[in-house]
Amino acid sequence: MTQAVEKISDIERKVKGKIIIAPLENEIKQKFKQVSRNARIQGFRPGKAPMSIIEKQYGPDIRSEVYSRAIETQFGQIVQENKLNIVGMPQITHDPLPEIKDDFEFTATFEVLPEVKDIDFKKIEITRPEVKLSKKDIETTIETMQKQRATFKKVERASKLGDRVHVKLESYIDGKTAESTGSESLNFILGDKNRLEVFDKELVGLKASDMKDFEIHYPKDHEPAQLADKKVKYSVQISEVNEMELPKLDEAFAKSLGIESGDVEEMKKQIEASLTEEVEKRVKLKEKDQVFVELVKHAKFDLPKSVIDNESYRLMQQMLENLERQGGKVKDLKLEPSMFNERAEQTARLRIVLAHLVDKEKLHATEEQVKVKIEEFAQSYDNPAEAVKWFYEKQERLNEPAALATEDNVVNFVLKSCKVKQEKVSFDDLMGNR
């Protein structure tokens, strides 16, 4: 008979069960017999102690074990009969098991996955980047490839943007040393887009052995945060200035990029095709990010505490493992799962919404979609055919491509139902090159 489940809140439930002892007595007797064969009781040889003594000494533990298993079994039946999607461990209360002599009741309080209400996708607006690849974008990409293969020669002149400089430096914040290279040197390219422009400009015009002191007031939103809104004094000495020499756009350069014929025009066409493909990927990624953010924003339901706790712990462990792989001293870190609660809530909410949409709208990835995703992955390997074979060798290796293909289905489903507006953006902005 199905027990009535009491709804405490949208995510909390309570149910009562009753354990009848009579059907369990035979199991208890069998347990006593098993114990009696090997029990070591003073004054008796193994297996010769009277059952009354065995029951007196081991009875409470054996009955507790049998009753606990009966509770677990009945609770499982209640969950199955009522089709409950429970999360976390249930809180089960009952009388002390060793003291129970007659039939008894237990109460189980637990959390369930929340019910996801339908989202009005018409209220969601997504911006789709519109990028027109220009000849200049292709030339800039080729120039970047040249710089990646550049050589440097030592020069005696003053430094300029584009040069590589070797420097020794010390920095001070509030009169205290913040950084020092000691006897070692740093080397970097002046004007690199990933560097702070105001710092590099201070070094332009300096020759080897020149020294310079200057101060930089970092912006409030600067990363790393330790320097944000700080005035930092620098003392810098130039050790060496190197001039960059770019490789020529010739047959050798084309071959270095995998163009067997060495044809420069063919190289440019392949670079254009590759950039076009990358633009399409970036546009889809931007759309996906926006869809996921909007789904989390519009999904209104309470999250079980156990779900947030588990996700917070997972994120903490993930960070520790990443830091350890990078050589960080994990043991010196004092992290708590609660530090990750905000991100954990967003991640868990998104996971629940995605699962709801996949089930309701039948958006599971097809075998063909998984195959396409695997073939995309395989293109980044030296031997794509072997990579595809590797994925299909074990079922669990298909989980990631299947999950990503399913996510694509969700994104496409939402995009068909929400508002999508086009926005012209530059290639550099889309690629994050500014």
QUICOR-V625394 format. One record per residue. N is the residue number from 0. RES is the residue in three letters. SS is DSSP state (a for helix, b for strand, c for the rest). BURIAL is I if it has 9 or more other ideal C-beta (glycine too) atoms within 8 Angstrom, else O. D_CENTER is the distance of its C-alpha to the mean C-alpha in Angstrom with 1 decimal. Layout:
<<N & RES & SS & BURIAL & D_CENTER> <N & RES & SS & BURIAL & D_CENTER>>
This chain:
<<0 & MET & c & O & 43.8> <1 & THR & c & O & 40.6> <2 & GLN & c & I & 40.1> <3 & ALA & c & O & 39.5> <4 & VAL & b & I & 36.1> <5 & GLU & b & O & 36.3> <6 & LYS & b & O & 33.8> <7 & ILE & c & O & 33.2> <8 & SER & c & O & 30.6> <9 & ASP & c & O & 28.3> <10 & ILE & c & I & 25.9> <11 & GLU & b & I & 28.4> <12 & ARG & b & I & 31.0> <13 & LYS & b & I & 33.9> <14 & VAL & b & I & 36.1> <15 & LYS & b & I & 39.1> <16 & GLY & b & I & 40.2> <17 & LYS & b & O & 43.4> <18 & ILE & b & I & 44.0> <19 & ILE & c & O & 47.4> <20 & ILE & c & I & 48.6> <21 & ALA & a & O & 51.4> <22 & PRO & a & O & 49.2> <23 & LEU & a & I & 47.4> <24 & GLU & a & O & 50.6> <25 & ASN & a & O & 51.0> <26 & GLU & a & O & 47.5> <27 & ILE & a & I & 48.4> <28 & LYS & a & O & 51.7> <29 & GLN & a & O & 50.1> <30 & LYS & a & I & 47.7> <31 & PHE & a & I & 50.8> <32 & LYS & a & O & 52.5> <33 & GLN & a & O & 49.6> <34 & VAL & a & I & 49.5> <35 & SER & a & I & 53.3> <36 & ARG & a & O & 53.4> <37 & ASN & a & O & 51.6> <38 & ALA & c & I & 52.0> <39 & ARG & c & O & 53.8> <40 & ILE & c & I & 56.1> <41 & GLN & c & O & 58.8> <42 & GLY & c & O & 62.3> <43 & PHE & c & I & 61.1> <44 & ARG & c & O & 60.2> <45 & PRO & c & O & 56.8> <46 & GLY & c & O & 57.2> <47 & LYS & c & O & 60.5> <48 & ALA & c & I & 59.4> <49 & PRO & c & O & 60.5> <50 & MET & a & O & 57.9> <51 & SER & a & O & 58.7> <52 & ILE & a & I & 57.6> <53 & ILE & a & I & 54.4> <54 & GLU & a & I & 53.6> <55 & LYS & a & O & 54.4> <56 & GLN & a & O & 52.2> <57 & TYR & a & I & 49.2> <58 & GLY & a & I & 49.6> <59 & PRO & a & O & 47.2> <60 & ASP & a & O & 44.3> <61 & ILE & a & I & 45.0> <62 & ARG & a & I & 45.4> <63 & SER & a & I & 42.2> <64 & GLU & a & I & 40.3> <65 & VAL & a & I & 42.0> <66 & TYR & a & I & 41.6> <67 & SER & a & I & 37.9> <68 & ARG & a & O & 37.3> <69 & ALA & a & I & 39.5> <70 & ILE & a & I & 37.4> <71 & GLU & a & O & 34.2> <72 & THR & a & O & 35.8> <73 & GLN & a & I & 37.3> <74 & PHE & a & I & 34.1> <75 & GLY & a & O & 32.4> <76 & GLN & a & O & 35.3> <77 & ILE & a & I & 35.0> <78 & VAL & a & I & 31.3> <79 & GLN & a & O & 32.2> <80 & GLU & a & O & 35.4> <81 & ASN & c & I & 33.8> <82 & LYS & c & O & 30.7> <83 & LEU & c & I & 28.5> <84 & ASN & c & O & 24.6> <85 & ILE & b & I & 24.3> <86 & VAL & b & I & 21.2> <87 & GLY & b & I & 21.4> <88 & MET & b & O & 24.7> <89 & PRO & b & I & 28.0> <90 & GLN & b & O & 30.4> <91 & ILE & b & I & 33.7> <92 & THR & b & O & 37.0> <93 & HIS & c & I & 40.4> <94 & ASP & c & O & 43.6> <95 & PRO & c & O & 43.5> <96 & LEU & a & I & 43.4> <97 & PRO & a & O & 46.0> <98 & GLU & a & O & 48.5> <99 & ILE & c & I & 48.2> <100 & LYS & c & O & 51.4> <101 & ASP & c & O & 51.2> <102 & ASP & c & O & 48.9> <103 & PHE & b & I & 46.1> <104 & GLU & b & O & 43.4> <105 & PHE & b & I & 39.8> <106 & THR & b & I & 37.4> <107 & ALA & b & I & 33.7> <108 & THR & b & I & 31.5> <109 & PHE & b & I & 27.9> <110 & GLU & b & I & 25.1> <111 & VAL & b & I & 24.3> <112 & LEU & c & I & 21.8> <113 & PRO & c & I & 23.0> <114 & GLU & c & O & 25.0> <115 & VAL & c & O & 23.4> <116 & LYS & c & O & 26.2> <117 & ASP & c & O & 26.7> <118 & ILE & c & I & 25.3> <119 & ASP & c & O & 27.9> <120 & PHE & a & O & 26.2> <121 & LYS & a & O & 29.2> <122 & LYS & a & O & 28.1> <123 & ILE & c & I & 24.9> <124 & GLU & b & O & 25.5> <125 & ILE & b & I & 23.3> <126 & THR & b & I & 24.3> <127 & ARG & b & I & 24.5> <128 & PRO & b & I & 24.9> <129 & GLU & b & O & 28.2> <130 & VAL & c & I & 28.6> <131 & LYS & c & O & 31.8> <132 & LEU & c & I & 31.5> <133 & SER & c & O & 34.5> <134 & LYS & a & O & 36.6> <135 & LYS & a & O & 35.6> <136 & ASP & a & I & 31.9> <137 & ILE & a & I & 32.8> <138 & GLU & a & O & 35.1> <139 & THR & a & O & 32.5> <140 & THR & a & I & 30.0> <141 & ILE & a & I & 32.8> <142 & GLU & a & I & 33.7> <143 & THR & a & O & 30.2> <144 & MET & a & I & 30.5> <145 & GLN & a & I & 33.9> <146 & LYS & a & I & 32.6> <147 & GLN & a & O & 30.0> <148 & ARG & c & I & 33.1> <149 & ALA & c & I & 35.4> <150 & THR & b & O & 37.8> <151 & PHE & b & I & 39.2> <152 & LYS & b & O & 42.7> <153 & LYS & b & O & 44.1> <154 & VAL & b & O & 46.2> <155 & GLU & c & O & 48.5> <156 & ARG & c & O & 48.2> <157 & ALA & c & O & 46.3> <158 & SER & c & I & 42.6> <159 & LYS & c & O & 41.3> <160 & LEU & c & O & 38.0> <161 & GLY & c & O & 36.6> <162 & ASP & c & I & 38.0> <163 & ARG & b & I & 36.1> <164 & VAL & b & I & 37.3> <165 & HIS & b & I & 37.2> <166 & VAL & b & I & 37.3> <167 & LYS & b & I & 37.8> <168 & LEU & b & I & 36.7> <169 & GLU & b & I & 36.6> <170 & SER & b & I & 35.1> <171 & TYR & b & I & 36.2> <172 & ILE & b & I & 35.0> <173 & ASP & c & O & 37.7> <174 & GLY & c & O & 39.9> <175 & LYS & b & O & 37.5> <176 & THR & b & O & 36.1> <177 & ALA & b & O & 32.4> <178 & GLU & b & O & 32.0> <179 & SER & b & O & 34.5> <180 & THR & c & I & 34.4> <181 & GLY & c & O & 37.6> <182 & SER & c & O & 39.4> <183 & GLU & c & O & 36.5> <184 & SER & c & I & 35.8> <185 & LEU & b & I & 32.9> <186 & ASN & b & O & 33.0> <187 & PHE & b & I & 31.5> <188 & ILE & b & I & 32.7> <189 & LEU & c & I & 34.3> <190 & GLY & c & I & 33.0> <191 & ASP & c & O & 29.6> <192 & LYS & c & O & 27.6> <193 & ASN & c & O & 24.7> <194 & ARG & c & I & 27.2> <195 & LEU & c & O & 28.9> <196 & GLU & a & O & 32.0> <197 & VAL & a & O & 34.3> <198 & PHE & a & I & 33.9> <199 & ASP & a & I & 34.7> <200 & LYS & a & O & 37.7> <201 & GLU & a & I & 39.2> <202 & LEU & a & I & 39.4> <203 & VAL & c & I & 41.0> <204 & GLY & c & O & 44.7> <205 & LEU & c & I & 44.5> <206 & LYS & c & I & 46.1> <207 & ALA & c & O & 45.5> <208 & SER & c & O & 46.7> <209 & ASP & c & O & 46.4> <210 & MET & b & O & 44.9> <211 & LYS & b & I & 43.6> <212 & ASP & b & O & 42.6> <213 & PHE & b & O & 40.7> <214 & GLU & b & O & 38.5> <215 & ILE & b & I & 35.4> <216 & HIS & b & O & 34.3> <217 & TYR & c & I & 30.5> <218 & PRO & c & O & 29.3> <219 & LYS & c & O & 27.8> <220 & ASP & c & O & 24.4> <221 & HIS & c & I & 24.3> <222 & GLU & c & O & 21.3> <223 & PRO & c & O & 21.3> <224 & ALA & a & O & 22.3> <225 & GLN & a & O & 24.9> <226 & LEU & a & O & 27.1> <227 & ALA & c & I & 26.7> <228 & ASP & c & O & 30.3> <229 & LYS & c & I & 31.8> <230 & LYS & b & O & 35.0> <231 & VAL & b & I & 34.6> <232 & LYS & b & I & 37.7> <233 & TYR & b & I & 37.5> <234 & SER & b & I & 40.1> <235 & VAL & b & I & 39.6> <236 & GLN & b & I & 41.8> <237 & ILE & b & I & 41.6> <238 & SER & b & I & 42.1> <239 & GLU & b & I & 42.0> <240 & VAL & b & I & 41.6> <241 & ASN & b & I & 40.6> <242 & GLU & b & I & 41.2> <243 & MET & b & I & 38.8> <244 & GLU & b & O & 40.3> <245 & LEU & c & I & 38.6> <246 & PRO & c & I & 39.3> <247 & LYS & c & O & 41.6> <248 & LEU & c & O & 40.6> <249 & ASP & c & O & 42.5> <250 & GLU & a & O & 42.5> <251 & ALA & a & I & 41.0> <252 & PHE & a & I & 38.0> <253 & ALA & a & I & 37.5> <254 & LYS & a & I & 37.6> <255 & SER & a & O & 35.1> <256 & LEU & c & I & 32.6> <257 & GLY & c & O & 33.5> <258 & ILE & c & I & 36.4> <259 & GLU & c & O & 38.9> <260 & SER & c & O & 41.9> <261 & GLY & c & I & 41.2> <262 & ASP & c & I & 42.0> <263 & VAL & a & I & 40.6> <264 & GLU & a & O & 40.8> <265 & GLU & a & I & 38.9> <266 & MET & a & I & 36.2> <267 & LYS & a & I & 36.0> <268 & LYS & a & O & 35.8> <269 & GLN & a & I & 32.9> <270 & ILE & a & I & 31.1> <271 & GLU & a & I & 31.8> <272 & ALA & a & O & 30.5> <273 & SER & a & O & 27.3> <274 & LEU & a & I & 26.8> <275 & THR & a & I & 27.7> <276 & GLU & a & O & 25.1> <277 & GLU & a & I & 22.4> <278 & VAL & a & I & 23.6> <279 & GLU & a & O & 23.2> <280 & LYS & a & O & 19.6> <281 & ARG & a & I & 18.9> <282 & VAL & a & I & 20.8> <283 & LYS & a & I & 19.0> <284 & LEU & a & O & 15.6> <285 & LYS & a & I & 17.2> <286 & GLU & a & I & 18.6> <287 & LYS & a & I & 15.4> <288 & ASP & a & O & 13.7> <289 & GLN & a & I & 17.0> <290 & VAL & a & I & 17.4> <291 & PHE & a & I & 14.2> <292 & VAL & a & O & 15.2> <293 & GLU & a & I & 18.7> <294 & LEU & a & I & 17.9> <295 & VAL & a & I & 16.3> <296 & LYS & a & O & 19.3> <297 & HIS & a & I & 21.8> <298 & ALA & c & I & 20.7> <299 & LYS & c & O & 23.1> <300 & PHE & c & I & 22.9> <301 & ASP & c & O & 22.5> <302 & LEU & c & I & 19.5> <303 & PRO & c & I & 20.6> <304 & LYS & a & O & 20.2> <305 & SER & a & I & 19.1> <306 & VAL & a & I & 16.1> <307 & ILE & a & I & 15.0> <308 & ASP & a & I & 16.0> <309 & ASN & a & I & 14.1> <310 & GLU & a & I & 10.7> <311 & SER & a & I & 11.6> <312 & TYR & a & I & 12.6> <313 & ARG & a & I & 9.5> <314 & LEU & a & I & 7.5> <315 & MET & a & I & 10.6> <316 & GLN & a & O & 10.9> <317 & GLN & a & O & 7.7> <318 & MET & a & I & 9.1> <319 & LEU & a & I & 12.5> <320 & GLU & a & O & 11.8> <321 & ASN & a & O & 10.6> <322 & LEU & a & I & 13.7> <323 & GLU & a & I & 15.8> <324 & ARG & a & O & 15.2> <325 & GLN & c & O & 16.2> <326 & GLY & c & O & 19.3> <327 & GLY & c & O & 18.7> <328 & LYS & c & O & 20.9> <329 & VAL & a & O & 18.6> <330 & LYS & a & O & 21.7> <331 & ASP & a & O & 22.8> <332 & LEU & c & I & 19.8> <333 & LYS & c & O & 20.4> <334 & LEU & c & O & 17.2> <335 & GLU & c & O & 17.5> <336 & PRO & a & I & 15.1> <337 & SER & a & O & 16.9> <338 & MET & a & O & 15.5> <339 & PHE & a & I & 12.2> <340 & ASN & a & I & 14.2> <341 & GLU & a & O & 14.1> <342 & ARG & a & O & 10.4> <343 & ALA & a & I & 10.4> <344 & GLU & a & I & 13.4> <345 & GLN & a & I & 12.0> <346 & THR & a & I & 9.1> <347 & ALA & a & I & 11.8> <348 & ARG & a & I & 14.4> <349 & LEU & a & I & 12.8> <350 & ARG & a & O & 12.3> <351 & ILE & a & I & 15.9> <352 & VAL & a & I & 17.2> <353 & LEU & a & I & 15.9> <354 & ALA & a & O & 17.4> <355 & HIS & a & I & 20.6> <356 & LEU & a & I & 21.1> <357 & VAL & a & I & 20.5> <358 & ASP & a & O & 23.1> <359 & LYS & a & O & 25.5> <360 & GLU & a & O & 25.7> <361 & LYS & c & O & 25.4> <362 & LEU & c & I & 22.5> <363 & HIS & c & O & 21.4> <364 & ALA & c & I & 21.1> <365 & THR & c & O & 24.5> <366 & GLU & a & O & 25.2> <367 & GLU & a & O & 26.2> <368 & GLN & a & I & 23.0> <369 & VAL & a & I & 21.0> <370 & LYS & a & O & 23.6> <371 & VAL & a & I & 23.2> <372 & LYS & a & I & 19.5> <373 & ILE & a & I & 20.2> <374 & GLU & a & I & 23.0> <375 & GLU & a & O & 20.8> <376 & PHE & a & I & 18.5> <377 & ALA & a & I & 21.8> <378 & GLN & c & O & 23.2> <379 & SER & c & O & 21.1> <380 & TYR & c & I & 22.9> <381 & ASP & c & O & 26.5> <382 & ASN & c & O & 27.7> <383 & PRO & a & I & 26.0> <384 & ALA & a & O & 28.3> <385 & GLU & a & O & 27.3> <386 & ALA & a & I & 23.6> <387 & VAL & a & I & 24.3> <388 & LYS & a & O & 26.4> <389 & TRP & a & O & 23.7> <390 & PHE & a & I & 21.3> <391 & TYR & a & O & 24.2> <392 & GLU & a & O & 25.3> <393 & LYS & c & O & 23.0> <394 & GLN & a & O & 21.9> <395 & GLU & a & O & 18.5> <396 & ARG & a & I & 17.7> <397 & LEU & a & I & 18.2> <398 & ASN & a & O & 15.4> <399 & GLU & a & O & 12.8> <400 & PRO & a & I & 15.5> <401 & ALA & a & I & 16.8> <402 & ALA & a & I & 13.8> <403 & LEU & a & I & 13.5> <404 & ALA & a & I & 17.2> <405 & THR & a & I & 17.3> <406 & GLU & a & I & 15.0> <407 & ASP & a & I & 17.5> <408 & ASN & a & I & 20.2> <409 & VAL & a & I & 19.0> <410 & VAL & a & I & 18.7> <411 & ASN & a & O & 22.2> <412 & PHE & a & I & 23.6> <413 & VAL & a & I & 22.7> <414 & LEU & a & I & 24.0> <415 & LYS & a & O & 27.3> <416 & SER & a & O & 27.8> <417 & CYS & c & I & 26.7> <418 & LYS & b & O & 28.4> <419 & VAL & b & I & 27.3> <420 & LYS & b & O & 29.0> <421 & GLN & b & O & 29.3> <422 & GLU & b & O & 28.9> <423 & LYS & b & O & 30.2> <424 & VAL & c & O & 28.1> <425 & SER & c & O & 28.8> <426 & PHE & a & I & 27.1> <427 & ASP & a & O & 26.2> <428 & ASP & a & I & 24.6> <429 & LEU & a & I & 22.5> <430 & MET & a & O & 21.3> <431 & GLY & c & O & 20.8> <432 & ASN & c & O & 23.8> <433 & ARG & c & O & 25.5>>
